[in-house]
Amino acid sequence: MASLLLGSTMLATPVLAQDAVPAADEADSTAIVVTGSRISRSDLKTSSPLSVISSAEIALRQPNSAEELIRNLPSVRPSLGSGVNNGGNGSATIDLRGLGDNRTLVILDGRRITPFGLDGIVNLNVIPVGLVERVDVVTGGASSVYGADAVAGVVNFITKRDFSGVKLTSNYRISERGDARRLRTDLLVGANLDGGRGNVVLGISYSKRDALKAVDRDFSAVPVSSVTGQASTSSLSVPAIFQSSLASATRPGGLPTIGYGAIIDPTTGAFRAATLEDAATSNIGNYLQTPLESINAYAAARYEVTSGIELYATAMFSKNRTQLALNSTGTFSNAYALPLNNPYLPAAARAQLCAANNISVSACNAAASVIGGPEAAGYRTVTVTPSRRFSEYGFRYNTNDSTMFQLQVGLRGNITSTLKFDVSGQYGETTQNQLRENWGSNSRVTQALLAYRDASGNPVCQNTANGCVPLNIFGGLGSITPDMLTFVGLDSMVRRLVKLSVVTGSVSGDLFGVTSPFATNPIAFAIGAEYRKTSARATPDASAQIQGEVLGSGARTPPDYGSYNVKEAFGELIVPLIEDGFVKSATLEAGIRLSDYSTTGSSTTWKAGGSVEPVGGIKLRAMYQMAVRSPNIQELYQSPVRALGNLTVDPCAGASPSVPESLCLATGAPAGSYGSIPQPASGQINISTQGNPNLDVERARTWTVGAVFAPSFLPGFSATVDWFRIRISDLISAPSQSDILNGCYSSSLNPSLTPNAFCALIERNPVTGTLNTGVEAAGVILSSSNLGRMGTGGIDWTVQYRFDLARVFGGNPGQFDLAMNGTWLDYFWTQSTPNTITRECSGRYSTGCTNARPKWKWNVRGTYSSGPFSASLLWTHLSGVEFEPIGPAAGTVPLTTPQAGSSSSAYNGVLAAFRNIPAYDYFDLNLGVDVTKELSLSLLVENLFDKQPPQLGSGVAGTAFNNGNTMPTTYDPIGRSFTVSARVKF
């Protein structure tokens, strides 16, 4: 381990390290292709900011997956991964600059990877992290080189090459509390062929990550409402809570007033007001860390078929299983027809239901004694909205089994001594089987409630098809029997298939020896062409395609299919203008990519920039890029679908709604429901989305200006600083849930509180008036367009210093390495349409901004090594963030006058205690020793001081990222943990 650290312990190797020019006799053998350029030269100086995670840093971090390796980089915003439970899809993704993971291009050895789903995003779980030599991250000027969709940048995982021998590495982590275990084992085997003319490398990696349940940590065991500060409530309970009419103070029959709803008292059999204890829920079924089991295999072979011509091939296979878990399913306040002769309905409750529905006592009693269904005289039903949690069923699971394979074959070599070529073709497929277990069938619940007692007194269904068993939702735990669960139970499957085909070819080298009169190195160029086809298909089973059939899903899953192809030509030029003249060097760089998409037509991406080295050790650089991203298959072709979003307080709900009745009626609430509309079940509402085949491209402009310092008077020291600015116009976006709700219901944005364009995008349940009860409520309707815009800017920096202690102390006391990598996020604003607010999210979090975006993020690593021993300490800093207040109307860019102060109305009712997160600092300690030349051991202690995550309550940052009363993708939910690692090489 220590020998690895001597090579490089840097968090981010600066570009200057890539600029080192080898001796003349080494030039051919050390020619490199730096990510961000296709030009292969030993003297390459790139003008784009480039950071590198070295092999030594990978060894120090001991990641279980590529996601763990990448997510803490200052330029990266955490996205889907191990910390996302409800709202995850089984993948792990990366989001450079926070611009969206669909705007970050992830590649392996400079080649595209087959996407995970219809959105075209790569699943990081397929990366064989144990076989990765280094990771290059380019955050400017990459679109013209690798693809127009690299708007935010490129993350290039580079595997080990020309390996000979056997290497076995294994690590095992366990938390201080004895959980959150993870294991990773990697085997790498390689051999040279035919006297060095060829090489074959095979790597296999196995990893397993155990689940960490929310109930296993004190801060997340019980969900806390961000509005009340008390335990969060759910409309699902045991026994069932009934909503709507049963909770109205204006109804006859002695029914309770609104609050948590009405529940049947098991002693009296009558409805009473539900209490907080009745409605309280827990996180017993939820994960803070989702489980993962993964097998990745990667093989690479090359053979020099003739002098200067090499045949190469790679094969990649990945099999992953992830699981998401939620609390037990239930009826979720769906509206059901309940016969008054239902065999399990208590007499006292029946009488109250009849009174509430203006049914006379005689008619009620007659209906109760009916033997039969609608054909029988006197038969009556009432509509109820029960919320019974099927705790007897166990937890709900989403299990995602995915398999990816990818093959590539190519030929590369020398055309002349200064010209190279590379042609290749690749094909890959990703298949997913997403199984929803223990969710239940809404239609069978409907069937099972339509029941009566036969002449013998036995409960029977009106419709006995499918072996119907009458369902008892009125009793306590255990009243739903195994036979009942068997009947209403439902598992549902969705299968997805994504295919990617790529054919590409390029020529690169010197431009026929043409040089600037003030330089000795010739102009370098690269030209090429690429054809790419992507297709994707989603095939749900029959039950998944029926709106509301899968209980608690919030959405139907329609079949989807789409495809597109793109033909591209690209070119790149690097012009050394001056070398060793009145400045040390001056270089121009340019690139262009012409794309013809089958969906959006022709577009052009280009970059232009350069660098100047006025004196040795100081380099100034700048780059401008115009990138064009075409919409992906999901954005274009997704069928209408309903999902779930977070909302704790509905402005139209409760006994005293905060908005006028007219506004609630205008958004779909039925007449007479005002004052009795229940709050959102489980703090969630329906969200309706669909694709838009008329979408056009979005355009992004990126500016970077920076400097590199490596003064000769301070050996071992280097630093970089880069200012960046990104503007995206014609942004493919939809108004967020909070944009629409605030635009309609907030007096800050709708001063007259009268129906407007935002209100037209809200569709309530026509029976109950809620935004999520039953299958009828579309909820908040999100429609994509090219009317949005987005912008961000800030400064990246790195500092590195390698100091040989012998220079001070003499002898051989060892070496100290210091590395710092940081980002200052000056601003990040987004506007989904011209009529929505401009949302400023830098230093903030909310359901609109989602998870936290600290203004300052940095990593600092200090490493001491001496002989076979090493010790390394990593400090990660996240600056404090605040909850986003409701802002003014659109037009301010960035948002400069948000509503401030203590009024909770400016914060959607979120309590002051949950509106701020202080700065967080984490420390990780790694101790390593080379026991022998072949064996290395290390111990990693993460979160050294057992820093607990912030407690935020629920509903403050979006369902996916606000999990377990915190943000587990941003802040560590595990606590102090220990990882032991061993490496054997021979």
Secondary structure, DSSP 8 states (H G I E B T S, - for coil): -HHHHHH---SS--HHHHT----GGGTTTT-B--TT----BTT----S-EEEE-HHHHHHH--SSHHHHHTTSTTEEE-SSTT--TT--S---EEETTS-GGGEEEEETTEE---SSTT----GGGS-GGGEEEEEEE-SS-HHHH-TT-SSEEEEEEE--S--EEEEEEEEEEETTS---EEEEEEEEEEEEGGGTEEEEEEEEEEEE--EEGGGSTTTSS-BBTTTSSB-B-S-BSS-EE-GGGG-TT-SSS---SSS-EEE-TTT-SEEE--HHHHB---TT-EEE--EEEEEEEEEEEEEEETTEEEEEEEEEEEEEEEEEES--B-TT--EEEETT-TTS-HHHHHHHHHHTT--HHHHHHHHT--SSTTSTT--EEEE-EEBB-GGG--EEEEEEEEEEEEEEEEEEESSSSEEEEEEEEEEEEEEEEEEES--BHHHHHHHHSEEE-TTS-EEESS-GGG------SS-TT-S-HHHHHHH---EEEEEEEEEEEEEEEEEEESTT---TB-SS--EEEEEEEEEEEEEEEEE-TGGGSTTTBTT--S----EEEEEEEEEEEEEEEEEEEESSSSSEEEEEEEEEEEEETTTEEEEEEEEEEEEEEETTEEEEEEEEEEEE---HHHHH---EEEEEE-S--TT-SSS-SS-HHHHHHTT--TT-TT-----GGGEEEEEEE--TT---EEEEEEEEEEEE--TTSTTEEEEEEEEEEEEEEEEE---HHHHHHHHH-TTTSTT----TTGGGEE--TTT--SSSTTT--EEEEE-EEEEEEEEEEEEEEEEEEEETHHHH-S---EEEEEEEEEEEEEEEEESSTTS--EE-TTEEBTTTBS---SEEEEEEEEEEETTEEEEEEEEEE--EEE-----STT-SS------SS-GGGGTT--GGGSEE--EEEEEEEEEEESSSSEEEEEEEESTT--------BSSS-TTT-BTTB-TTTS-SS-SEEEEEEEEE-
